[in-house]
Amino acid sequence: MGTHTPAREYPAPEFLGLDTRVEFRRVAIELLEQLPEGGGTLVVDLTATRSVDSAGLGALMLVQRRAAERRQAVVLRNASDEIRFLLALTKLDELFQLESSYA
């Protein structure tokens, strides 16, 4: 029985911010649109991401908003402690599922 939720994985850039936010958002939304509406998960892999600035947070929020409109989920995988702290500080940790492969 296939109860597997379709997912797409997308590695975030090393620095998610002003210079990378437009491309990041474009690709992430494209991937969401490949998934079925009302289901599906976009996994943003933050393993290689060293920093996220306010523009990067804005891009993540826009991606999450599009996913919510389509009743899809966004999972942030392997966020560093620094990024987790930033998400908690800005209360954005409540919008995303945080996942760690080290847990």
DSSP file (Angstrom, degrees, kcal/mol; ACC not computed):
  #  RESIDUE AA STRUCTURE BP1 BP2  ACC     N-H-->O    O-->H-N    N-H-->O    O-->H-N    TCO  KAPPA ALPHA  PHI   PSI    X-CA   Y-CA   Z-CA
    1    1 A M              0   0    0      0, 0.0     2,-1.2     0, 0.0     3,-0.1   0.000 360.0 360.0 360.0 125.4    0.0    0.0    0.0
    2    2 A G        +     0   0    0      1,-0.2     0, 0.0     2,-0.0     0, 0.0  -0.684 360.0 146.5 -93.0  94.1    1.5    3.3   -1.1
    3    3 A T        +     0   0    0     -2,-1.2     2,-0.2     2,-0.1    -1,-0.2   0.236  33.2 132.3-102.0  12.0    1.0    5.9    1.6
    4    4 A H        -     0   0    0     -3,-0.1    -2,-0.0     1,-0.1     3,-0.0  -0.460  56.6-133.0 -67.7 127.9    4.4    7.4    0.7
    5    5 A T        -     0   0    0     -2,-0.2    -1,-0.1     1,-0.1    36,-0.1  -0.693  25.2-115.1 -80.7 126.9    4.1   11.2    0.4
    6    6 A P        -     0   0    0      0, 0.0    35,-2.1     0, 0.0     2,-0.3  -0.355  42.4-176.8 -62.5 141.4    5.8   12.4   -2.8
    7    7 A A  E     -a   41   0A   0     33,-0.2     2,-0.4    35,-0.0    35,-0.2  -0.969  23.2-156.3-140.3 154.0    8.7   14.6   -2.0
    8    8 A R  E     -a   42   0A   0     33,-2.2    35,-3.3    -2,-0.3     2,-0.4  -0.985  16.2-147.3-125.4 141.2   11.3   16.7   -3.8
    9    9 A E  E     -a   43   0A   0     -2,-0.4    35,-0.2    33,-0.2    33,-0.0  -0.902  14.7-177.4-111.8 140.7   14.7   17.5   -2.2
   10   10 A Y  E     -a   44   0A   0     33,-2.9    35,-2.1    -2,-0.4     2,-0.4  -0.954  20.8-138.4-139.6 115.5   16.5   20.8   -2.9
   11   11 A P  E     -a   45   0A   0      0, 0.0    35,-0.2     0, 0.0    33,-0.1  -0.611  23.5-135.0 -75.8 126.2   19.9   21.7   -1.5
   12   12 A A        -     0   0    0     33,-2.6    36,-0.2    -2,-0.4     4,-0.1  -0.415  28.9 -97.4 -74.7 154.7   20.0   25.3   -0.3
   13   13 A P        -     0   0    0      0, 0.0     3,-0.2     0, 0.0    -1,-0.1  -0.202  32.5-105.9 -69.2 165.5   23.1   27.4   -1.3
   14   14 A E  S    S+     0   0    0      1,-0.3    36,-3.2    35,-0.2    37,-1.6   0.891 115.3  30.6 -59.0 -41.3   26.0   27.9    1.1
   15   15 A F  E    S-d   51   0B   0     35,-0.2     2,-0.9    34,-0.2    -1,-0.3  -0.948  75.4-163.6-121.8 109.6   24.8   31.5    1.7
   16   16 A L  E     +d   52   0B   0     35,-2.5    37,-2.0    -2,-0.5    40,-0.4  -0.806  50.4  87.6 -94.5 105.2   21.1   32.0    1.5
   17   17 A G  S >> S-     0   0    0     -2,-0.9     4,-2.3    35,-0.2     3,-0.8  -0.763  87.2 -24.5-165.6-152.3   20.6   35.7    1.2
   18   18 A L  T 34 S+     0   0    0      1,-0.3     4,-0.4    -2,-0.2    -2,-0.0   0.836 129.2  43.2 -50.4 -44.1   20.4   38.7   -1.0
   19   19 A D  T 34 S+     0   0    0      1,-0.2    -1,-0.3     2,-0.1     4,-0.2   0.745 125.7  30.5 -79.1 -23.1   22.5   37.2   -3.9
   20   20 A T  T <> S+     0   0    0     -3,-0.8     4,-2.4    -5,-0.1    -2,-0.2   0.516  92.1  91.2-113.5  -7.4   20.9   33.8   -3.9
   21   21 A R  H  X S+     0   0    0     -4,-2.3     4,-2.7     1,-0.2     5,-0.2   0.858  84.8  51.9 -65.0 -37.7   17.3   34.3   -2.8
   22   22 A V  H  > S+     0   0    0     -4,-0.4     4,-2.4     2,-0.2    -1,-0.2   0.948 115.0  40.9 -66.1 -48.6   15.7   34.9   -6.2
   23   23 A E  H  > S+     0   0    0     -4,-0.2     4,-2.5     2,-0.2     5,-0.3   0.911 115.3  52.2 -64.9 -42.6   17.1   31.7   -7.7
   24   24 A F  H  X S+     0   0    0     -4,-2.4     4,-2.6     1,-0.2    -2,-0.2   0.945 112.8  44.2 -58.2 -49.6   16.4   29.7   -4.5
   25   25 A R  H  X S+     0   0    0     -4,-2.7     4,-2.5    -5,-0.2     5,-0.3   0.904 112.4  52.6 -63.5 -42.6   12.8   30.8   -4.4
   26   26 A R  H  X S+     0   0    0     -4,-2.4     4,-2.0    -5,-0.2    -2,-0.2   0.943 114.4  41.0 -59.8 -49.4   12.3   30.2   -8.2
   27   27 A V  H  X S+     0   0    0     -4,-2.5     4,-2.5     2,-0.2    -2,-0.2   0.915 114.5  51.9 -67.0 -43.0   13.6   26.7   -8.1
   28   28 A A  H  X S+     0   0    0     -4,-2.6     4,-2.1    -5,-0.3    -1,-0.2   0.910 112.1  45.6 -61.5 -42.7   11.8   25.8   -4.8
   29   29 A I  H  X S+     0   0    0     -4,-2.5     4,-2.1     2,-0.2    -1,-0.2   0.879 110.4  54.5 -69.6 -37.0    8.4   27.0   -6.1
   30   30 A E  H  X S+     0   0    0     -4,-2.0     4,-0.8    -5,-0.3    -2,-0.2   0.921 109.2  48.3 -58.4 -44.4    9.0   25.1   -9.3
   31   31 A L  H >X S+     0   0    0     -4,-2.5     3,-0.8     1,-0.2     4,-0.7   0.900 109.0  52.8 -64.6 -41.1    9.6   22.0   -7.3
   32   32 A L  H >< S+     0   0    0     -4,-2.1     3,-1.1     1,-0.2    -1,-0.2   0.900 106.3  54.1 -59.1 -39.7    6.4   22.6   -5.2
   33   33 A E  H 3< S+     0   0    0     -4,-2.1    -1,-0.2     1,-0.3    -2,-0.2   0.686 101.2  59.1 -72.6 -16.7    4.4   22.9   -8.4
   34   34 A Q  H << S+     0   0    0     -4,-0.8    -1,-0.3    -3,-0.8    -2,-0.2   0.667  96.2  79.2 -80.0 -17.3    5.7   19.5   -9.6
   35   35 A L  S << S-     0   0    0     -3,-1.1     2,-0.1    -4,-0.7     5,-0.1  -0.561  98.2 -91.7 -89.2 154.7    4.2   17.9   -6.5
   36   36 A P    >   -     0   0    0      0, 0.0     3,-1.5     0, 0.0     2,-0.1  -0.408  43.0-111.2 -66.9 138.1    0.5   17.1   -6.2
   37   37 A E  T 3  S+     0   0    0      1,-0.3    34,-0.2    -4,-0.1     3,-0.1  -0.458 104.9  28.8 -66.6 139.5   -1.6   19.9   -4.7
   38   38 A G  T 3  S+     0   0    0     32,-3.5     2,-0.3     1,-0.2    -1,-0.3   0.549 126.4  40.3  86.2   6.9   -2.9   18.8   -1.3
   39   39 A G    <   +     0   0    0     -3,-1.5    -1,-0.2    31,-0.4     2,-0.0  -0.972  69.6  82.2-170.5 169.1    0.1   16.6   -0.7
   40   40 A G        -     0   0    0     -2,-0.3    33,-2.0    -5,-0.1     2,-0.4   0.000  51.1-123.1 101.4 151.0    3.8   16.4   -1.2
   41   41 A T  E     -ab   7  73A   0    -35,-2.1   -33,-2.2    31,-0.2     2,-0.6  -0.993   3.5-149.1-135.1 135.3    6.7   17.7    0.7
   42   42 A L  E     -ab   8  74A   0     31,-2.7    33,-2.9    -2,-0.4     2,-0.7  -0.932  16.2-158.1-101.0 120.6    9.6   19.9   -0.3
   43   43 A V  E     -ab   9  75A   0    -35,-3.3   -33,-2.9    -2,-0.6     2,-0.8  -0.889   1.4-160.1-100.5 114.5   12.7   19.0    1.7
   44   44 A V  E     -ab  10  76A   0     31,-3.3    33,-2.7    -2,-0.7     2,-0.7  -0.853  11.7-147.6 -95.4 113.0   15.2   21.9    1.8
   45   45 A D  E     +ab  11  77A   0    -35,-2.1   -33,-2.6    -2,-0.8     3,-0.3  -0.724  20.7 177.6 -87.5 114.8   18.6   20.5    2.6
   46   46 A L    >   +     0   0    0     31,-3.1     3,-1.0    -2,-0.7    34,-0.3   0.181  44.5 115.4-100.9  15.4   20.6   23.0    4.7
   47   47 A T  T 3  S+     0   0    0      1,-0.3    -1,-0.2    30,-0.2    31,-0.1   0.893  85.9  34.1 -52.5 -45.4   23.6   20.7    5.2
   48   48 A A  T 3  S+     0   0    0     -3,-0.3     2,-0.5   -36,-0.2    -1,-0.3   0.483  92.5 112.3 -91.3  -2.6   25.9   23.0    3.2
   49   49 A T    <   +     0   0    0     -3,-1.0    31,-0.3     1,-0.2   -35,-0.2  -0.600  37.0 176.5 -80.5 121.2   24.3   26.2    4.2
   50   50 A R        +     0   0    0    -36,-3.2     2,-0.3    -2,-0.5   -35,-0.2   0.805  64.1   8.4 -92.3 -35.1   26.5   28.4    6.4
   51   51 A S  E     -d   15   0B   0    -37,-1.6   -35,-2.5    31,-0.0     2,-0.4  -0.998  50.1-161.9-151.0 153.6   24.4   31.4    6.9
   52   52 A V  E     -d   16   0B   0     -2,-0.3   -35,-0.2   -37,-0.2     2,-0.1  -0.999  16.6-165.5-131.7 126.7   20.9   32.8    6.2
   53   53 A D     >  -     0   0    0    -37,-2.0     4,-2.5    -2,-0.4     5,-0.2  -0.409  44.3 -84.2-102.9-173.5   20.3   36.6    6.2
   54   54 A S  H  > S+     0   0    0      1,-0.2     4,-2.2     2,-0.2     5,-0.1   0.855 130.1  52.6 -62.1 -34.4   17.0   38.4    6.4
   55   55 A A  H  > S+     0   0    0      2,-0.2     4,-2.0     1,-0.2    -1,-0.2   0.887 109.7  49.6 -66.8 -37.5   16.6   38.2    2.6
   56   56 A G  H  > S+     0   0    0    -40,-0.4     4,-2.3     2,-0.2    -2,-0.2   0.894 109.6  50.7 -66.5 -40.4   17.1   34.4    2.8
   57   57 A L  H  X S+     0   0    0     -4,-2.5     4,-2.4     1,-0.2    -2,-0.2   0.900 108.8  52.9 -62.3 -40.2   14.5   34.2    5.6
   58   58 A G  H  X S+     0   0    0     -4,-2.2     4,-2.2    -5,-0.2    -2,-0.2   0.904 108.2  49.8 -61.0 -42.0   12.1   36.1    3.4
   59   59 A A  H  X S+     0   0    0     -4,-2.0     4,-2.3     2,-0.2    -2,-0.2   0.916 110.1  50.4 -63.6 -43.7   12.7   33.7    0.6
   60   60 A L  H  X S+     0   0    0     -4,-2.3     4,-2.5     1,-0.2    -2,-0.2   0.909 110.3  50.8 -60.1 -41.6   12.0   30.7    2.9
   61   61 A M  H  X S+     0   0    0     -4,-2.4     4,-2.6     1,-0.2    -2,-0.2   0.903 109.6  49.5 -64.2 -41.0    8.8   32.4    4.1
   62   62 A L  H  X S+     0   0    0     -4,-2.2     4,-2.2     2,-0.2    -1,-0.2   0.894 111.7  48.7 -65.6 -39.3    7.6   32.9    0.5
   63   63 A V  H  X S+     0   0    0     -4,-2.3     4,-2.3     2,-0.2    -2,-0.2   0.922 112.6  48.5 -64.3 -43.8    8.3   29.3   -0.3
   64   64 A Q  H  X S+     0   0    0     -4,-2.5     4,-2.6     1,-0.2    -2,-0.2   0.896 109.4  52.8 -64.0 -40.0    6.5   28.2    2.8
   65   65 A R  H  X S+     0   0    0     -4,-2.6     4,-2.3     2,-0.2    -1,-0.2   0.919 109.4  48.6 -62.4 -43.8    3.5   30.4    2.0
   66   66 A R  H  X S+     0   0    0     -4,-2.2     4,-1.5     1,-0.2    -1,-0.2   0.914 111.5  50.4 -62.6 -41.3    3.2   28.9   -1.5
   67   67 A A  H  <>S+     0   0    0     -4,-2.3     5,-3.0     1,-0.2    -2,-0.2   0.920 109.5  50.7 -61.7 -42.8    3.4   25.4    0.0
   68   68 A A  H ><5S+     0   0    0     -4,-2.6     3,-1.4     1,-0.2    -1,-0.2   0.893 107.0  54.0 -62.8 -40.0    0.6   26.3    2.5
   69   69 A E  H 3<5S+     0   0    0     -4,-2.3    -1,-0.2     1,-0.3    -2,-0.2   0.851 114.1  42.1 -60.4 -33.8   -1.6   27.7   -0.4
   70   70 A R  T 3<5S-     0   0    0     -4,-1.5   -32,-3.5    -3,-0.2   -31,-0.4   0.318 116.5-115.9 -95.4   6.7   -1.1   24.3   -2.1
   71   71 A R  T < 5S+     0   0    0     -3,-1.4     2,-0.3     1,-0.2    -3,-0.2   0.925  71.9 133.3  56.0  48.7   -1.6   22.3    1.2
   72   72 A Q      < -     0   0    0     -5,-3.0     2,-0.3    -8,-0.2    -1,-0.2  -0.760  51.4-120.3-120.5 168.6    2.0   21.0    1.0
   73   73 A A  E     -b   41   0A   0    -33,-2.0   -31,-2.7    -2,-0.3     2,-0.5  -0.829   9.3-152.2-113.0 150.2    4.8   20.8    3.6
   74   74 A V  E     -b   42   0A   0     -2,-0.3    23,-1.9    21,-0.3     2,-0.5  -0.988  13.5-166.4-119.5 123.7    8.2   22.3    3.7
   75   75 A V  E     -bc  43  97A   0    -33,-2.9   -31,-3.3    -2,-0.5     2,-0.7  -0.920  10.4-151.0-109.1 131.8   10.8   20.4    5.7
   76   76 A L  E     -bc  44  98A   0     21,-3.1    23,-2.9    -2,-0.5     2,-0.4  -0.915  20.0-160.3-101.4 115.9   14.2   22.0    6.6
   77   77 A R  E     -bc  45  99A   0    -33,-2.7   -31,-3.1    -2,-0.7    23,-0.2  -0.807  61.1  -3.1-103.3 136.0   16.8   19.3    6.9
   78   78 A N  S    S+     0   0    0     21,-2.8     2,-0.2    -2,-0.4    -1,-0.2   0.842  74.4 178.9  59.7  40.8   20.1   19.5    8.8
   79   79 A A        -     0   0    0     20,-0.5    -1,-0.2    -3,-0.4   -32,-0.1  -0.540  30.5-116.9 -69.2 137.3   19.8   23.2    9.8
   80   80 A S     >  -     0   0    0    -31,-0.3     4,-2.8   -34,-0.3     5,-0.2  -0.221  26.4-104.5 -67.2 165.2   22.9   24.2   11.8
   81   81 A D  H  > S+     0   0    0      1,-0.2     4,-2.6     2,-0.2     5,-0.2   0.890 123.7  54.3 -57.5 -39.1   22.4   25.3   15.4
   82   82 A E  H  > S+     0   0    0      2,-0.2     4,-2.2     1,-0.2    -1,-0.2   0.916 110.6  44.0 -62.9 -44.1   22.9   28.9   14.3
   83   83 A I  H  > S+     0   0    0      2,-0.2     4,-2.6     1,-0.2    -2,-0.2   0.901 113.0  51.8 -69.2 -40.6   20.2   28.6   11.7
   84   84 A R  H  X S+     0   0    0     -4,-2.8     4,-2.4     2,-0.2    -2,-0.2   0.913 110.1  49.7 -59.6 -42.1   17.8   26.8   14.1
   85   85 A F  H  X S+     0   0    0     -4,-2.6     4,-2.9    -5,-0.2    -2,-0.2   0.925 110.4  49.9 -62.3 -45.1   18.5   29.6   16.6
   86   86 A L  H  X S+     0   0    0     -4,-2.2     4,-1.9     1,-0.2     6,-0.3   0.908 111.3  48.9 -60.0 -43.6   17.7   32.3   14.0
   87   87 A L  H  <>S+     0   0    0     -4,-2.6     5,-2.0     2,-0.2     6,-1.5   0.902 113.5  46.6 -63.6 -41.2   14.4   30.5   13.1
   88   88 A A  H ><5S+     0   0    0     -4,-2.4     3,-1.1     3,-0.2    -2,-0.2   0.912 110.4  53.3 -66.2 -42.5   13.4   30.2   16.7
   89   89 A L  H 3<5S+     0   0    0     -4,-2.9    -1,-0.2     1,-0.3    -2,-0.2   0.862 114.8  40.3 -60.4 -38.5   14.3   33.9   17.3
   90   90 A T  T 3<5S-     0   0    0     -4,-1.9    -1,-0.3    -5,-0.2    -2,-0.2   0.350 111.0-121.1 -94.3   5.4   12.1   35.0   14.4
   91   91 A K  T X 5S+     0   0    0     -3,-1.1     3,-0.7    -4,-0.2    -3,-0.2   0.648  80.3 122.2  63.5  17.5    9.4   32.5   15.4
   92   92 A L  G >>< +     0   0    0     -5,-2.0     3,-1.5    -6,-0.3     4,-0.9   0.639  51.2  80.5 -82.7 -13.4    9.7   30.9   11.9
   93   93 A D  G 34 S+     0   0    0     -6,-1.5    -1,-0.2     1,-0.3     3,-0.2   0.756  86.3  61.0 -63.5 -20.4   10.6   27.5   13.4
   94   94 A E  G <4 S+     0   0    0     -3,-0.7    -1,-0.3    -7,-0.3    -2,-0.2   0.702 100.0  54.5 -77.6 -18.7    6.8   27.1   13.9
   95   95 A L  T <4 S+     0   0    0     -3,-1.5     2,-0.3    -4,-0.2   -21,-0.3   0.721 107.7  52.3 -84.9 -22.5    6.2   27.4   10.1
   96   96 A F  S  < S-     0   0    0     -4,-0.9     2,-0.6    -3,-0.2   -21,-0.2  -0.786  77.8-122.6-117.4 154.9    8.5   24.6    9.1
   97   97 A Q  E     -c   75   0A   0    -23,-1.9   -21,-3.1    -2,-0.3     2,-0.5  -0.865  32.1-149.0 -88.2 126.2    9.2   21.0   10.0
   98   98 A L  E     -c   76   0A   0     -2,-0.6     2,-0.4   -23,-0.2   -21,-0.2  -0.851  18.4-177.6-100.1 132.8   12.8   20.8   11.2
   99   99 A E  E     -c   77   0A   0    -23,-2.9   -21,-2.8    -2,-0.5   -20,-0.5  -0.978  10.9-167.0-132.9 140.7   14.5   17.5   10.5
  100  100 A S        -     0   0    0     -2,-0.4     3,-0.5   -23,-0.2   -23,-0.1  -0.992  16.9-157.4-129.2 135.0   18.0   16.3   11.4
  101  101 A S  S    S+     0   0    0     -2,-0.4    -1,-0.1     1,-0.2   -24,-0.0   0.544  95.6  62.1 -84.8  -5.2   19.7   13.2   10.0
  102  102 A Y              0   0    0      1,-0.2    -1,-0.2    -3,-0.0    -3,-0.0   0.643 360.0 360.0 -89.5 -13.9   21.9   13.2   13.1
  103  103 A A              0   0    0     -3,-0.5    -1,-0.2     0, 0.0    -2,-0.1   0.500 360.0 360.0 -67.6 360.0   19.1   12.7   15.5
